[in-house]
Amino acid sequence: MHKMNTYDVCDYAIAELIPDHILENIFSYLCLRDLKNCALVCKTWFRILNDENNDVWRLHCLKRLAEEVMKSDLLSNLITYKSKLRAFYHAWNPYDCSRNIYIKPNGFTLHRNPVAQSTDACRGKIGFFRGRHSWEVIWEGPLGTVAVVGISTKDAPLQCQGYVGLLGSDDQSWGWNLVDNQLLHNGDTHGRYPLLNNSPKYQVGERIRVILDCEGLTLSFERNYEFLGVAFRGLPIRKKLYPTVSAVYGNTEVSMVYTGPPADG
């Protein structure tokens, strides 16, 4: 075990004496990995970096997030600068999508090009194999005949011919088709969802919250803050699962905003 010497004591003392506003300015120039290490230096540094709305996180947001998205309603449910920055690093992956899809400059919204007889999908940048996670999906254009929201592994395909439920077409993906309210997995339908009487169809622009529980191995959904029940059980253990959608309609757009661990109750 490392024994603290005189120089260590002096370093910690100096770290505690630096004014907060100076530390915040210095921290704003560091990368996220370095900030994580800085939080372990002393109680003062941890306290500063634990404040998700201070200048450290505000300046990091201004550097990385487009001004357009900071002023829009897209991130309105995220109340701190750090949560907005976290959502950006979890957003759609421009290098893990169909060739018929591109990510708009805001970083959160995909656009499907008008290509006939093709179904196209996109995954998020970060996959999960432990913990509990949630993210919002907002379909900002026509659904078309098939519009599927859910999760997939890296092995699931991102493009196929025809207009089909691509997400859920194999054993590496699980999806909810918003058009006919059917659950899809391994090429089969797994019943109607949600199991509510006269459940309304999805309306373009509504926020769907996807809830992935890697401990309970379940996938669930919320609509308009109403929990719709567990959609899938028995998800694979210790395999990374990524936020995913598949779309068929030309020029449709879909946004995804990571919201962190879901609130219980």
C-alpha positions in Angstrom: 0.0 0.0 0.0 1.2 3.5 -0.8 2.4 5.4 2.3 1.6 9.2 2.2 4.8 11.2 2.4 5.4 14.9 3.2 5.0 15.9 -0.5 1.6 14.1 -0.7 0.4 16.0 2.4 1.4 19.3 0.8 -0.2 18.4 -2.5 -3.5 17.6 -0.8 -3.3 20.8 1.3 -2.8 22.9 -1.8 -5.6 21.1 -3.6 -8.0 22.0 -0.8 -6.9 25.7 -0.8 -7.5 26.5 -4.5 -10.7 28.6 -4.9 -13.7 26.8 -6.4 -14.0 29.1 -9.4 -10.4 28.6 -10.4 -10.8 24.8 -10.1 -13.9 24.9 -12.2 -12.1 26.8 -14.9 -9.2 24.3 -14.9 -11.5 21.3 -14.9 -13.4 22.6 -17.9 -10.2 21.9 -20.0 -9.8 18.3 -18.9 -11.2 15.3 -20.7 -13.9 13.2 -19.0 -11.5 10.4 -18.0 -9.3 12.9 -16.2 -12.2 14.5 -14.5 -13.2 11.0 -13.1 -9.7 10.7 -11.6 -9.8 14.3 -10.3 -12.9 13.4 -8.3 -10.8 10.9 -6.3 -8.1 13.5 -5.3 -9.9 15.1 -2.3 -13.2 15.9 -0.8 -13.2 19.4 -2.3 -12.6 18.3 -5.8 -15.2 15.6 -5.4 -17.7 18.2 -4.1 -17.1 20.4 -7.1 -17.3 17.7 -9.7 -20.4 16.2 -8.0 -22.3 19.5 -8.7 -23.9 18.6 -12.1 -24.9 22.2 -12.8 -21.6 24.1 -12.3 -19.4 25.8 -14.9 -17.3 22.6 -15.4 -20.3 20.7 -17.0 -21.8 23.9 -18.5 -18.6 24.6 -20.5 -18.2 20.9 -21.5 -21.8 21.1 -22.8 -21.1 24.3 -24.8 -18.0 22.6 -26.4 -19.7 19.4 -27.5 -23.4 20.1 -27.9 -24.8 22.1 -30.7 -26.4 25.4 -29.7 -29.5 24.3 -31.5 -30.1 21.3 -29.3 -29.3 23.1 -26.1 -32.1 25.6 -26.9 -34.6 23.0 -28.1 -37.1 21.0 -26.1 -35.4 17.7 -26.9 -33.3 17.8 -23.7 -36.0 19.5 -21.6 -36.4 16.5 -19.3 -32.7 16.6 -18.4 -32.3 19.3 -15.7 -28.5 19.4 -15.3 -25.6 20.1 -17.7 -23.9 16.8 -16.8 -27.0 14.8 -17.6 -27.2 16.6 -21.0 -23.5 15.8 -21.7 -24.1 12.1 -20.6 -27.0 11.9 -23.1 -24.8 13.2 -25.9 -22.3 10.4 -25.3 -25.1 7.8 -25.3 -26.8 9.1 -28.5 -27.1 7.5 -31.9 -23.8 6.1 -33.3 -23.1 7.4 -36.8 -20.8 4.5 -37.4 -23.3 1.8 -36.3 -26.2 2.3 -38.6 -27.6 1.4 -42.1 -26.0 3.2 -45.0 -29.4 4.7 -45.6 -29.3 6.5 -42.3 -27.3 9.5 -41.2 -27.2 11.4 -37.9 -28.1 15.0 -37.9 -25.7 17.7 -36.7 -27.6 17.9 -33.3 -26.1 14.5 -32.5 -29.4 13.0 -31.2 -31.6 12.6 -34.3 -31.3 10.1 -37.1 -32.7 10.7 -40.6 -33.6 7.8 -42.9 -33.1 8.6 -46.5 -36.0 7.9 -49.0 -34.8 4.5 -50.2 -37.5 2.2 -51.7 -37.9 -1.4 -50.5 -35.4 -1.2 -47.6 -35.7 -1.4 -43.8 -32.9 0.4 -41.9 -31.7 0.4 -38.3 -29.4 2.4 -36.0 -27.9 1.6 -32.6 -26.8 3.9 -29.8 -23.1 4.5 -29.0 -23.1 2.7 -25.7 -24.4 -0.8 -24.8 -25.3 -2.1 -21.4 -24.8 -5.5 -19.7 -25.3 -4.5 -16.1 -27.3 -1.9 -14.1 -30.7 -0.3 -15.0 -31.0 2.2 -17.8 -33.6 4.3 -19.5 -33.8 6.4 -22.6 -36.5 8.3 -24.5 -37.3 7.7 -28.2 -39.3 10.4 -30.1 -40.5 9.5 -33.6 -40.5 12.8 -35.4 -41.9 11.8 -38.8 -44.4 9.3 -40.3 -44.2 5.7 -38.9 -44.8 4.0 -42.2 -45.9 0.4 -42.2 -43.3 -0.7 -39.6 -41.6 1.3 -36.9 -39.8 -0.7 -34.2 -38.3 0.5 -30.9 -36.1 -1.7 -28.7 -32.7 -3.1 -28.2 -30.2 -5.3 -30.1 -26.7 -6.8 -29.7 -23.9 -5.9 -32.1 -24.6 -9.0 -34.1 -28.1 -7.9 -35.2 -28.4 -6.7 -38.8 -28.9 -3.0 -39.6 -30.4 -3.3 -43.1 -32.5 -5.6 -45.1 -34.7 -5.7 -48.2 -38.4 -4.9 -48.1 -40.5 -3.3 -45.4 -40.3 -5.6 -42.4 -39.8 -5.7 -38.6 -36.0 -5.8 -38.9 -35.6 -5.1 -35.1 -36.8 -8.4 -33.7 -36.2 -10.4 -36.8 -33.5 -12.6 -35.2 -32.5 -13.8 -31.8 -30.2 -10.8 -31.3 -32.9 -8.1 -31.2 -36.1 -7.3 -29.3 -38.6 -4.7 -30.5 -42.0 -3.1 -30.1 -43.7 -2.2 -33.4 -45.5 1.1 -32.8 -47.7 0.6 -35.8 -49.6 -2.5 -34.8 -48.5 -2.8 -31.1 -46.9 -6.2 -31.6 -43.7 -7.4 -29.8 -41.1 -8.9 -32.1 -38.2 -11.3 -31.3 -36.4 -14.1 -33.2 -38.6 -13.5 -36.3 -41.9 -14.1 -34.4 -44.6 -11.9 -32.9 -44.8 -12.3 -29.1 -48.2 -10.9 -28.5 -49.9 -7.5 -28.3 -48.4 -4.8 -26.2 -49.3 -3.1 -24.0 -51.9 -5.5 -22.4 -54.4 -2.7 -21.8 -58.0 -2.4 -22.9 -58.3 -0.1 -25.9 -54.7 0.9 -25.8 -54.2 4.0 -28.0 -51.8 3.9 -31.0 -48.6 5.8 -30.9 -48.9 9.4 -32.0 -45.9 11.0 -33.8 -44.0 13.2 -31.4 -44.9 11.3 -28.2 -42.0 10.3 -26.0 -41.6 6.6 -25.4 -39.3 5.7 -22.5 -37.4 2.4 -22.9 -36.4 0.8 -19.6 -33.7 -1.9 -19.7 -33.0 -3.8 -16.5 -29.8 -5.8 -16.9 -30.2 -7.3 -13.4 -33.7 -8.5 -13.8 -33.1 -9.2 -17.5 -36.2 -7.4 -18.6 -37.2 -4.7 -21.2 -40.2 -2.4 -20.5 -41.7 0.7 -21.9 -43.5 3.9 -20.7 -45.7 6.3 -22.7 -46.6 9.7 -21.4 -45.1 8.6 -18.0 -47.4 5.7 -17.8 -45.7 2.3 -17.2 -46.9 -0.1 -19.8 -45.6 -3.3 -18.2 -42.7 -5.7 -18.9 -42.5 -6.4 -22.6 -39.6 -9.0 -22.6 -38.1 -11.3 -20.0 -35.1 -13.5 -20.1 -32.7 -11.2 -21.9 -29.2 -12.6 -22.3 -26.8 -12.4 -19.4 -23.7 -10.3 -19.6 -24.2 -9.4 -23.3 -24.1 -5.8 -24.3 -27.5 -4.6 -25.4 -27.8 -1.3 -27.4 -30.7 1.1 -27.8 -32.0 0.5 -31.4 -34.7 1.4 -33.8 -35.6 0.2 -37.3 -37.6 2.3 -39.8 -39.0 2.1 -43.3 -40.5 5.5 -44.1 -38.4 7.9 -46.3 -37.2 11.1 -44.5 -38.6 10.0 -41.2 -36.5 11.1 -38.2 -36.1 9.5 -34.8 -34.4 11.1 -31.7 -33.0 9.3 -28.7 -32.1 10.8 -25.3 -30.5 8.7 -22.6 -32.0 9.6 -19.2 -30.0 7.4 -16.9 -31.3 4.9 -14.2 -35.1 4.8 -14.2 -37.0 6.3 -11.2 -38.9 3.7 -9.3 -42.5 4.2 -8.2 
